Amino acid sequence: MSVAIEFSTIPEMFEAIAAKYAHSERPMLMHKVDKQYRNISYSEYRRNVELFALGLASLGIGKHDKIAIISENRPEWIVADMAIAGLGAIDVPIYPTLTPKQIEFIFNDAEVKLVIVSNSSQLSKVAKVQPDVKTLQRSIIMNEKGEADGKTVLSFSHVYEFGKEFEKAHPNFFRESISTIKPGDLLTIIYTSGTTGNPKGVMLTHDNFVSNIKAAASVIPFSDKDTLLSFLPLCHSFERMAGYYTAMSCGATVAYAESVETVRDNLVEVHPTIVITVPRLFERIHSRMIKQVDNSSPVRQKIFHWAVGVGKEYAKARKLGSVSPMLKWQHSLAAKLVFSKLSQRTGGKMRFFASGGAALPRELGEFFEAVGIIIIEGYGLTETSPVLTANRLDDYKFGTVGKPLPGVEIKIAGDGEILAKGPNIMKGYFNNPQATEEAIDKDGWFHTGDIGMFDSQGHLMITDRKKHLFVSSGGKNIAPQPIENLFLQSKYIDQFVLIGDGRMFLSALIVPEFEILKDYARNVGISFSDDSELVLSSEIRKLYDSEIQTLQKDLPNFERVRRFELLPQALTVENGEITPTLKVKRKVVEQKFSSLIEKMYENVT
């Protein structure tokens, strides 16, 4: 299905969709209040956005001003975003996990005039950097617990009240402001989290996003009958474009998860039909599922594995257009005994998951397809607004990221790098013309930094990041990502970082799946007092060595892991080891664990 209304800018889309569904019984948003989901109608949201925009205007915010948002996903985030857009101002979304030092860099680089924060914790970060950010005038806080002083720190309700007063003298201000916004105007500056160095501010226009919204909606069927559960950060371009703008433009309802940790419970409460997510969610669900199966009776284990086998056969036969009566009957039985229970865990109404942000291991996609859960994987970058390619519900292939969206051109350079061109390509990097010239060549092709190829059916396959390719000391080129995905199939492995650039052989840093590992240790009689002691156990090391050897048996020698170390705790965003989109910061990890890595290369023979 395509979008429900016509539009050329984001505020124009907002006005048109709010008018179309002004009297709809279906809510536009759902969020938790006092442990219950509360509905927000299109008309209520429309009014909140207008009042907030007018309140900002009364504070002197206008076209081209930069306004930062530091908040978890919640209705106020999109009220603020749409109000800023409606004034022709430019929002600068910031991950709530960033440190004061990182926030200070972004504020100064973008010349932020005002910041909107979710709570006192974020406000305290801003207070620390305020003296060093000359352009910053005020803060607005969403939570109202006494932090607002009514002058330099305002509450959301303060701004609404200012808006009501401003409206008395300027009743048509907001609509008139929206009418002056052009498709080529700058909508947002999104600072890429990056794995090294300072982040770069990606400048995206209204047209960049609008073209991507319309292209995505034309190939991935969102509709006004859908409900999305949102938990990926709204400051990330994938959730913002797909789970917010595209959902809104199609009239879908968006429900906010309380947090990443509560997604499992919220799925059952909300009964979503679509979830925008990253592969990490599927790895977690799969690990829990396998753990439960392993702890069940031999009969239940046998039924589960039989059902998955039937599911895989059925999926293959369905794609070929020929499902035998016997296979149909078996699949119906498998659905009744196993798949229906799994469906209930995702709310019972799931049509599909849309996955992006990182590569989805082929095996995971095939497993979930077998149990009746379809995952549609796409590919893109912040610089491309963000989607370049996507699998379709009627044309998907695991191990690929699908075919280009309408209007997007993709070609493979001589060195294998994926190049892209289209109306969704960024305007450039803010205050960084050199980086812009390096990213977009004179012919308008954006250099993604990813290595890939098209298969015979036109599906794009991502091999690895160009800068992440390892070159062994023996001169072999090695793409780490497929190897890492291979090892992440193990139920005993939570995180896996391959080491080996410029080295004689590959090694790995492994974070165990501790829940499953502890159960194993107890069952075989291994005593331990904490996780640190557990990973030092010689018997545990033997278990991981066995897992590694089994999983890599089909790899060529130069791609096999010869040594490894187990880490006693997970790599986290808070510790700066992974990005907010859960990608490993290789250089950070290699520096932090340098002594452990060097230990793996001692006494090499």
Buried (B, 14 or more C-beta within 10 A) or exposed (E): BBBBBEBEBBBBBBBBBBEBBEEBEBBBBBBBEEEEBEBBBBBBBBBBBBBBBBBBBBBEBEEEBBBBBBBBBBBBBBBBBBBBBBBBBBBBBBBBBBEBEBBBBBBBBBBBBBBBBBBEEBBEBBBBBBEEBEEBBBBBBBBEEEBBEEEEBBBBEBBBBBBEEBBEEBEEBBEEBBEEBEBEBBBBBBBBBEBEEEBBBBBBBBBBBBBBBBBBBBBBBBBBEBBBBBBBBBBBBBBBBBBBBBBBBBBBBBBBBBEBEEBBEBBEBBBBBBBBBBBBBBBBBBBBBBBEBBEEEEEBEEBBEBBBEBBBBBBBBBEEEEBEEEBEEBBEBBBEBBBEEBBEBBBEBBBBBBBBBBBBBBBBBBBBBBBBBBBBBBBBBBBBBBBBBBBBEEBBBBBBBBBBBEBBEBEBBEEBBBBBBBBBBBBBBBBBEEBBEEBBEEEEBBBBBBBBEBEEEBBBBBBBBBEBBBEBEEEBEBBBBBBBBBBBBBBBBBBBBBBBBEBEBBBBBBBBBBEBBBBBBEEEEBEBEEBEEBBEBEEBBEBBEEBBEEBBEEBEEBBBBBBBBBBBEBBEBEEBBBBBBBBBBBEBBBEBBEEBBEEBBEEEE
